[in-house]
Amino acid sequence: MSNIEEKILAKGLSPPGPLLVVKKRLQEGIKAPHVRIIVSNPESVDELVAYFRERGVETTTDRAGEDYHVIADLTTFREEV
């Protein structure tokens, strides 16, 4: 993945909070080809990965300390049908 990414901090939110934040940011327009979403719990990771998978987006996940990171490649993003 490219080093060019936008970060979305959604720590401290329980599902579906992080997903709602991501959807809002996508509607506003993300300029970078990749987005890194930082969340506080594995349930949010699962929800985000499923959301992106449904839209043709490759994701990777990572953990840094107590935080979880979902990195999405938006170059293949498809809008909802």
Order of alpha helices (4+ residues) and beta strands (2+ residues): beta-alpha-beta-alpha-beta-beta
